[in-house]
Amino acid sequence: MSSSGHSPCDLLVIGGGINGTAIARDAAGRGLSVVLCEKDDLARHTSSASTKLIHGGLRYLEYGEFRLVREALIEREVLLRAAPHIIWPMRFVLPYDKGRNGKGMRPAWMLRLGLLLYDNLGGRELLPGTKSVDLHEPPHAGVLDPRLKTGFEYSDCWVEDARLVVLNAVDAHNRGADIRVGVEVTALSAHPEGYRAVLSDGTEVIARGVVNAAGPWVDAVLFKIKRDRNEAGLRLIKGSHIVTQRLFPGDHAYIFQNADNRIVFAIPYERDFTLIGTTDVPWDTAPGPMDVSPAETDYLCAAASEYFARDIAASDVVWSYAGVRPLYDDQSENASAVTRDYVLDIDELSAQRPVLSIYGGKITTSRKLAEHAMEKLSDYYGEAGGDWTAQAQLPGGDIPADDFDGFVRDQAARYPDVPDDVLRHLCRAYGTRITLVLGDGPSPKLGRRFGAQLSEAEARYLLRHEWARTADDILFRRTKQGLHMDRAEREAFSGWLRLQG
């Protein structure tokens, strides 16, 4: 804090979702001084409500989004190399379906053509290509409706979405960024040196430029200084997911065509569960915490029941979550067809100093979006370094992308007293940063076990190093251990957390 009571910086980033943290990381790595403010928790809203995929977006080919799909396909392997502890390959099985009433959906030739493009559009190196599968053979026999005979199997990747956001913030912090969680920008105004931001913690920041990465609140943030709606439109689309007990064996996922021409994923989730999603529902209410509606639950259950041998009902749902995607409004009448591409819009509202507002974007293309954002800002920051993130690993990710099990074996030899299930969980969550949780000795003190694989040592690490503040931050964002704990265990953990001050 300077003597004037103002904290000066090159760039103020508003929003601690995937776009904001990725831009903060990129900018800090170029040598800029960065302050990031997030009014709630990192990944509190849209970025933790995704389908948890690093994917090209197979269905976007139908809407002619070839640039976006190509970029996303390339980014799959960039991110896989950067963080193989929280991102890993997954095979997706797409059944060919004529429909129960004999009415065709997407014909087989269209699926084959789409997958041929998908295999070759992005310069695939690490991931295996598409192949045909017999759905009457294991592991699909008895799982899928008997009418489904053949299908196609292709590759994408799974990601722990909230952890990806946090790791971007950790890397930004390690490179000098000031990450402020639970701090809202309450006022934003022009200043001789750029912009003056008044923060909810009673401090102020003077920034040469601002990145408005507030997601669903991007227009609301812009209104604080511009006082009118930006020409770029914001369109909110609600996406909901349900979680059931595990519906099928194996590590593969399914992608189903629905009768309304949408697609629904069924994905192995947290070992014991299956994740089903998502919906695309226009959202006209103010963004914020939201529930999955009964109609959305019924829609997802019906879509899955069309393909699984057994019907899925609302009574099978053990957990659900929803979020709104802040998409660029391209005036499409169909919510599913609204572009998932991103738009970067600059306003100069103070002495030729930038306010860059981010519309749209995907988890998969967040690194590239950040790179494009810095390119857009390059005229204002001539001293900034060049592109660097394409070859850089995220914290904890310095392990072989194709030998995670070997890394686990090495840690088991290093920490022989840690239970196997706890050790594997910690390896998945933290990679080589596991030493910050367990220390260097062979007999680490895990402390209290709260349930599932959650230990006091892990919780203390999250409080100290990852800006966690509440039980939900730890149980359902930094980890998903809350899914594996019963209510009494979750309440006991909340009680312990309150005593930590």
Secondary structure as GFF3:
##gff-version 3
##sequence-region A 1 501
A	DSSP	beta_strand	6	14	.	.	.	ID=ss1
A	DSSP	alpha_helix	18	29	.	.	.	ID=ss2
A	DSSP	beta_strand	34	38	.	.	.	ID=ss3
A	DSSP	three_ten_helix	46	48	.	.	.	ID=ss4
A	DSSP	beta_strand	53	54	.	.	.	ID=ss5
A	DSSP	three_ten_helix	58	63	.	.	.	ID=ss6
A	DSSP	alpha_helix	66	82	.	.	.	ID=ss7
A	DSSP	beta_strand	87	95	.	.	.	ID=ss8
A	DSSP	alpha_helix	108	120	.	.	.	ID=ss9
A	DSSP	beta_strand	131	134	.	.	.	ID=ss10
A	DSSP	beta_strand	150	159	.	.	.	ID=ss11
A	DSSP	alpha_helix	161	174	.	.	.	ID=ss12
A	DSSP	beta_strand	178	181	.	.	.	ID=ss13
A	DSSP	beta_strand	185	191	.	.	.	ID=ss14
A	DSSP	beta_strand	194	199	.	.	.	ID=ss15
A	DSSP	beta_strand	204	212	.	.	.	ID=ss16
A	DSSP	three_ten_helix	215	217	.	.	.	ID=ss17
A	DSSP	alpha_helix	218	226	.	.	.	ID=ss18
A	DSSP	beta_strand	234	245	.	.	.	ID=ss19
A	DSSP	beta_strand	253	257	.	.	.	ID=ss20
A	DSSP	beta_strand	263	269	.	.	.	ID=ss21
A	DSSP	beta_strand	273	277	.	.	.	ID=ss22
A	DSSP	beta_strand	281	282	.	.	.	ID=ss23
A	DSSP	alpha_helix	294	305	.	.	.	ID=ss24
A	DSSP	three_ten_helix	314	316	.	.	.	ID=ss25
A	DSSP	beta_strand	317	328	.	.	.	ID=ss26
A	DSSP	three_ten_helix	335	337	.	.	.	ID=ss27
A	DSSP	beta_strand	343	350	.	.	.	ID=ss28
A	DSSP	beta_strand	353	359	.	.	.	ID=ss29
A	DSSP	alpha_helix	366	376	.	.	.	ID=ss30
A	DSSP	three_ten_helix	389	391	.	.	.	ID=ss31
A	DSSP	alpha_helix	404	414	.	.	.	ID=ss32
A	DSSP	alpha_helix	420	430	.	.	.	ID=ss33
A	DSSP	three_ten_helix	431	433	.	.	.	ID=ss34
A	DSSP	alpha_helix	434	438	.	.	.	ID=ss35
A	DSSP	beta_strand	449	451	.	.	.	ID=ss36
A	DSSP	beta_strand	454	455	.	.	.	ID=ss37
A	DSSP	alpha_helix	456	465	.	.	.	ID=ss38
A	DSSP	alpha_helix	471	472	.	.	.	ID=ss39
A	DSSP	pi_helix	473	478	.	.	.	ID=ss40
A	DSSP	three_ten_helix	481	484	.	.	.	ID=ss41
A	DSSP	alpha_helix	487	498	.	.	.	ID=ss42
###
